[in-house]
Amino acid sequence: MDQDRCSAAHPEDPTECVGPAVVTVLDSTGAAADGCEHHGARLLASLDSASVYSLPTAPHGAAARVFRAADGIRPFCWVDGPRTKPSQLSHAENRERHHR
């Protein structure tokens, strides 16, 4: 992994970090990754039953911003291709489909 990227950045995600690590993303097994808001949101969007917490030095509201951003991000958003299954869409897209 690139030394300049946070541990929440997926190896196949080509984007750079946006700021320092400010959140911890926990998956359903308790595995954790610290990340910048950008990669924290992308990781959170890609995991089922994950949660996000601010690091002690994080600016106020970091975890809430990551949580809100993840809502509109598709899982593994750096992967190209058609996305039609609910598991391939963002939470926001799935809510919109359900309310039609």
TISE-268123 format. One record per atom (N, C-alpha, C): atom name; residue number from 0; x, y, z; residue in one letter. Coordinates in nm, 3 decimals, padded with zeros to 5 digits. Example, Ala and Ser with C-alpha at 12.3 -4.5 7.8 and 13.67 -1.06 7.14 Angstrom:
REM residues 2
 atom   n      c1      c2      c3 res
    N   0  01.319 -00.569  00.780   a
   CA   0  01.230 -00.450  00.780   a
    C   0  01.320 -00.330  00.780   a
    N   1  01.285 -00.225  00.708   s
   CA   1  01.367 -00.106  00.714   s
    C   1  01.290  00.003  00.787   s
END
This chain:
REM residues 100
 atom   n      c1      c2      c3 res
    N   0  00.085 -00.119  00.000   m
   CA   0  00.000  00.000  00.000   m
    C   0  00.088  00.124  00.000   m
    N   1  00.041  00.226 -00.062   d
   CA   1  00.112  00.354 -00.068   d
    C   1  00.130  00.409  00.074   d
    N   2  00.252  00.443  00.108   q
   CA   2  00.283  00.494  00.242   q
    C   2  00.212  00.626  00.272   q
    N   3  00.174  00.699  00.168   d
   CA   3  00.113  00.830  00.188   d
    C   3 -00.039  00.822  00.203   d
    N   4 -00.095  00.702  00.197   r
   CA   4 -00.240  00.689  00.207   r
    C   4 -00.279  00.626  00.341   r
    N   5 -00.397  00.657  00.386   c
   CA   5 -00.446  00.604  00.513   c
    C   5 -00.478  00.455  00.499   c
    N   6 -00.494  00.388  00.612   s
   CA   6 -00.521  00.244  00.608   s
    C   6 -00.662  00.211  00.562   s
    N   7 -00.751  00.310  00.554   a
   CA   7 -00.886  00.287  00.503   a
    C   7 -00.892  00.288  00.350   a
    N   8 -00.785  00.331  00.285   a
   CA   8 -00.781  00.337  00.139   a
    C   8 -00.764  00.196  00.083   a
    N   9 -00.859  00.152  00.003   h
   CA   9 -00.851  00.021 -00.060   h
    C   9 -00.735  00.022 -00.161   h
    N  10 -00.659 -00.086 -00.171   p
   CA  10 -00.545 -00.089 -00.264   p
    C  10 -00.584 -00.060 -00.410   p
    N  11 -00.705 -00.093 -00.450   e
   CA  11 -00.749 -00.070 -00.588   e
    C  11 -00.814  00.067 -00.609   e
    N  12 -00.837  00.140 -00.502   d
   CA  12 -00.895  00.275 -00.511   d
    C  12 -00.783  00.371 -00.551   d
    N  13 -00.794  00.436 -00.667   p
   CA  13 -00.684  00.520 -00.715   p
    C  13 -00.676  00.659 -00.652   p
    N  14 -00.771  00.696 -00.569   t
   CA  14 -00.775  00.832 -00.517   t
    C  14 -00.679  00.852 -00.401   t
    N  15 -00.635  00.976 -00.387   e
   CA  15 -00.545  01.013 -00.279   e
    C  15 -00.626  01.052 -00.155   e
    N  16 -00.560  01.053 -00.041   c
   CA  16 -00.625  01.096  00.083   c
    C  16 -00.658  01.245  00.075   c
    N  17 -00.763  01.280  00.149   v
   CA  17 -00.802  01.419  00.163   v
    C  17 -00.792  01.450  00.312   v
    N  18 -00.675  01.496  00.352   g
   CA  18 -00.652  01.526  00.492   g
    C  18 -00.598  01.407  00.569   g
    N  19 -00.576  01.426  00.698   p
   CA  19 -00.521  01.321  00.782   p
    C  19 -00.628  01.219  00.823   p
    N  20 -00.585  01.111  00.882   a
   CA  20 -00.678  01.012  00.937   a
    C  20 -00.753  01.075  01.054   a
    N  21 -00.886  01.072  01.047   v
   CA  21 -00.969  01.133  01.152   v
    C  21 -01.078  01.040  01.203   v
    N  22 -01.099  00.925  01.135   v
   CA  22 -01.203  00.831  01.177   v
    C  22 -01.148  00.689  01.178   v
    N  23 -01.217  00.604  01.253   t
   CA  23 -01.195  00.460  01.251   t
    C  23 -01.321  00.397  01.197   t
    N  24 -01.306  00.311  01.097   v
   CA  24 -01.418  00.234  01.042   v
    C  24 -01.403  00.091  01.094   v
    N  25 -01.508  00.040  01.157   l
   CA  25 -01.510 -00.096  01.210   l
    C  25 -01.603 -00.182  01.126   l
    N  26 -01.554 -00.300  01.083   d
   CA  26 -01.642 -00.390  01.011   d
    C  26 -01.719 -00.476  01.110   d
    N  27 -01.801 -00.566  01.060   s
   CA  27 -01.888 -00.646  01.146   s
    C  27 -01.812 -00.745  01.234   s
    N  28 -01.685 -00.771  01.202   t
   CA  28 -01.604 -00.862  01.283   t
    C  28 -01.520 -00.788  01.386   t
    N  29 -01.521 -00.655  01.380   g
   CA  29 -01.442 -00.575  01.471   g
    C  29 -01.309 -00.531  01.416   g
    N  30 -01.278 -00.570  01.292   a
   CA  30 -01.154 -00.523  01.229   a
    C  30 -01.167 -00.373  01.203   a
    N  31 -01.059 -00.299  01.226   a
   CA  31 -01.064 -00.154  01.219   a
    C  31 -00.962 -00.100  01.121   a
    N  32 -00.997  00.013  01.060   a
   CA  32 -00.904  00.087  00.974   a
    C  32 -00.924  00.235  01.000   a
    N  33 -00.815  00.305  01.025   d
   CA  33 -00.820  00.450  01.043   d
    C  33 -00.810  00.515  00.906   d
    N  34 -00.888  00.622  00.886   g
   CA  34 -00.884  00.685  00.756   g
    C  34 -00.917  00.832  00.756   g
    N  35 -00.883  00.894  00.644   c
   CA  35 -00.925  01.032  00.619   c
    C  35 -01.076  01.027  00.593   c
    N  36 -01.140  01.142  00.592   e
   CA  36 -01.285  01.143  00.569   e
    C  36 -01.320  01.082  00.434   e
    N  37 -01.241  01.112  00.332   h
   CA  37 -01.268  01.062  00.197   h
    C  37 -01.266  00.909  00.192   h
    N  38 -01.157  00.847  00.235   h
   CA  38 -01.146  00.701  00.229   h
    C  38 -01.231  00.633  00.337   h
    N  39 -01.250  00.700  00.449   g
   CA  39 -01.340  00.645  00.550   g
    C  39 -01.480  00.627  00.495   g
    N  40 -01.528  00.727  00.422   a
   CA  40 -01.663  00.719  00.363   a
    C  40 -01.669  00.611  00.256   a
    N  41 -01.566  00.603  00.172   r
   CA  41 -01.565  00.502  00.065   r
    C  41 -01.560  00.361  00.124   r
    N  42 -01.482  00.342  00.231   l
   CA  42 -01.476  00.212  00.296   l
    C  42 -01.608  00.179  00.363   l
    N  43 -01.664  00.274  00.437   l
   CA  43 -01.792  00.252  00.505   l
    C  43 -01.901  00.213  00.405   l
    N  44 -01.902  00.278  00.288   a
   CA  44 -02.002  00.247  00.185   a
    C  44 -01.984  00.107  00.128   a
    N  45 -01.864  00.052  00.139   s
   CA  45 -01.834 -00.077  00.078   s
    C  45 -01.851 -00.195  00.173   s
    N  46 -01.878 -00.170  00.298   l
   CA  46 -01.891 -00.276  00.398   l
    C  46 -02.034 -00.289  00.447   l
    N  47 -02.076 -00.412  00.472   d
   CA  47 -02.206 -00.438  00.534   d
    C  47 -02.191 -00.431  00.685   d
    N  48 -02.285 -00.370  00.751   s
   CA  48 -02.290 -00.364  00.897   s
    C  48 -02.164 -00.307  00.960   s
    N  49 -02.110 -00.202  00.900   a
   CA  49 -01.991 -00.136  00.954   a
    C  49 -02.034 -00.013  01.032   a
    N  50 -01.942  00.039  01.111   s
   CA  50 -01.968  00.161  01.187   s
    C  50 -01.845  00.252  01.179   s
    N  51 -01.866  00.379  01.213   v
   CA  51 -01.758  00.476  01.205   v
    C  51 -01.754  00.557  01.333   v
    N  52 -01.631  00.585  01.379   y
   CA  52 -01.608  00.661  01.502   y
    C  52 -01.499  00.764  01.476   y
    N  53 -01.512  00.878  01.537   s
   CA  53 -01.408  00.981  01.526   s
    C  53 -01.288  00.943  01.612   s
    N  54 -01.170  00.972  01.561   l
   CA  54 -01.049  00.958  01.641   l
    C  54 -01.046  01.072  01.743   l
    N  55 -00.976  01.056  01.854   p
   CA  55 -00.974  01.159  01.958   p
    C  55 -00.930  01.297  01.909   p
    N  56 -00.844  01.302  01.810   t
   CA  56 -00.793  01.430  01.760   t
    C  56 -00.872  01.485  01.641   t
    N  57 -00.981  01.418  01.605   a
   CA  57 -01.059  01.457  01.487   a
    C  57 -01.135  01.587  01.509   a
    N  58 -01.156  01.662  01.402   p
   CA  58 -01.242  01.780  01.413   p
    C  58 -01.385  01.738  01.446   p
    N  59 -01.455  01.827  01.510   h
   CA  59 -01.594  01.800  01.549   h
    C  59 -01.677  01.757  01.427   h
    N  60 -01.752  01.649  01.440   g
   CA  60 -01.844  01.604  01.336   g
    C  60 -01.784  01.517  01.228   g
    N  61 -01.657  01.477  01.242   a
   CA  61 -01.592  01.398  01.136   a
    C  61 -01.666  01.268  01.108   a
    N  62 -01.702  01.194  01.212   a
   CA  62 -01.771  01.066  01.191   a
    C  62 -01.908  01.088  01.128   a
    N  63 -01.978  01.191  01.168   a
   CA  63 -02.109  01.221  01.110   a
    C  63 -02.096  01.257  00.962   a
    N  64 -01.994  01.333  00.926   r
   CA  64 -01.972  01.368  00.785   r
    C  64 -01.941  01.244  00.703   r
    N  65 -01.859  01.155  00.757   v
   CA  65 -01.826  01.031  00.687   v
    C  65 -01.952  00.946  00.670   v
    N  66 -02.031  00.935  00.774   f
   CA  66 -02.155  00.855  00.768   f
    C  66 -02.249  00.910  00.661   f
    N  67 -02.267  01.041  00.659   r
   CA  67 -02.356  01.103  00.559   r
    C  67 -02.301  01.086  00.418   r
    N  68 -02.172  01.104  00.401   a
   CA  68 -02.112  01.089  00.268   a
    C  68 -02.124  00.945  00.219   a
    N  69 -02.103  00.849  00.306   a
   CA  69 -02.110  00.707  00.267   a
    C  69 -02.249  00.670  00.216   a
    N  70 -02.350  00.737  00.265   d
   CA  70 -02.488  00.707  00.224   d
    C  70 -02.507  00.721  00.073   d
    N  71 -02.436  00.813  00.010   g
   CA  71 -02.453  00.837 -00.133   g
    C  71 -02.345  00.776 -00.220   g
    N  72 -02.255  00.698 -00.161   i
   CA  72 -02.146  00.638 -00.236   i
    C  72 -02.177  00.491 -00.262   i
    N  73 -02.157  00.450 -00.388   r
   CA  73 -02.177  00.310 -00.421   r
    C  73 -02.063  00.225 -00.365   r
    N  74 -02.094  00.101 -00.324   p
   CA  74 -01.987  00.013 -00.276   p
    C  74 -01.880 -00.005 -00.384   p
    N  75 -01.755 -00.002 -00.342   f
   CA  75 -01.642 -00.019 -00.434   f
    C  75 -01.659  00.072 -00.555   f
    N  76 -01.682  00.200 -00.529   c
   CA  76 -01.716  00.297 -00.632   c
    C  76 -01.608  00.314 -00.738   c
    N  77 -01.488  00.268 -00.713   w
   CA  77 -01.379  00.280 -00.812   w
    C  77 -01.386  00.169 -00.917   w
    N  78 -01.476  00.071 -00.901   v
   CA  78 -01.491 -00.037 -00.998   v
    C  78 -01.594  00.004 -01.103   v
    N  79 -01.555 -00.007 -01.229   d
   CA  79 -01.645  00.028 -01.339   d
    C  79 -01.736 -00.089 -01.372   d
    N  80 -01.844 -00.058 -01.438   g
   CA  80 -01.936 -00.161 -01.485   g
    C  80 -02.078 -00.129 -01.447   g
    N  81 -02.171 -00.204 -01.507   p
   CA  81 -02.312 -00.180 -01.477   p
    C  81 -02.344 -00.216 -01.331   p
    N  82 -02.434 -00.138 -01.276   r
   CA  82 -02.476 -00.162 -01.138   r
    C  82 -02.628 -00.161 -01.133   r
    N  83 -02.685 -00.277 -01.113   t
   CA  83 -02.830 -00.288 -01.111   t
    C  83 -02.882 -00.356 -00.985   t
    N  84 -02.800 -00.435 -00.919   k
   CA  84 -02.843 -00.506 -00.798   k
    C  84 -02.837 -00.411 -00.678   k
    N  85 -02.927 -00.429 -00.582   p
   CA  85 -02.925 -00.344 -00.463   p
    C  85 -02.789 -00.342 -00.393   p
    N  86 -02.718 -00.453 -00.392   s
   CA  86 -02.588 -00.459 -00.326   s
    C  86 -02.481 -00.377 -00.398   s
    N  87 -02.510 -00.334 -00.522   q
   CA  87 -02.416 -00.257 -00.601   q
    C  87 -02.448 -00.107 -00.599   q
    N  88 -02.556 -00.070 -00.533   l
   CA  88 -02.601  00.068 -00.530   l
    C  88 -02.578  00.129 -00.392   l
    N  89 -02.581  00.261 -00.386   s
   CA  89 -02.567  00.329 -00.258   s
    C  89 -02.694  00.312 -00.176   s
    N  90 -02.682  00.339 -00.048   h
   CA  90 -02.801  00.334  00.039   h
    C  90 -02.906  00.434 -00.009   h
    N  91 -02.862  00.551 -00.050   a
   CA  91 -02.955  00.654 -00.099   a
    C  91 -03.027  00.607 -00.225   a
    N  92 -02.954  00.545 -00.318   e
   CA  92 -03.017  00.493 -00.440   e
    C  92 -03.118  00.384 -00.408   e
    N  93 -03.087  00.298 -00.315   n
   CA  93 -03.181  00.192 -00.277   n
    C  93 -03.306  00.250 -00.210   n
    N  94 -03.290  00.352 -00.127   r
   CA  94 -03.409  00.417 -00.068   r
    C  94 -03.497  00.478 -00.176   r
    N  95 -03.434  00.545 -00.272   e
   CA  95 -03.509  00.608 -00.382   e
    C  95 -03.585  00.503 -00.463   e
    N  96 -03.523  00.391 -00.493   r
   CA  96 -03.590  00.284 -00.567   r
    C  96 -03.708  00.230 -00.489   r
    N  97 -03.692  00.218 -00.359   h
   CA  97 -03.795  00.161 -00.274   h
    C  97 -03.917  00.253 -00.264   h
    N  98 -03.895  00.384 -00.271   h
   CA  98 -04.004  00.481 -00.256   h
    C  98 -04.073  00.517 -00.385   h
    N  99 -04.032  00.460 -00.495   r
   CA  99 -04.097  00.491 -00.623   r
    C  99 -04.229  00.425 -00.636   r
END
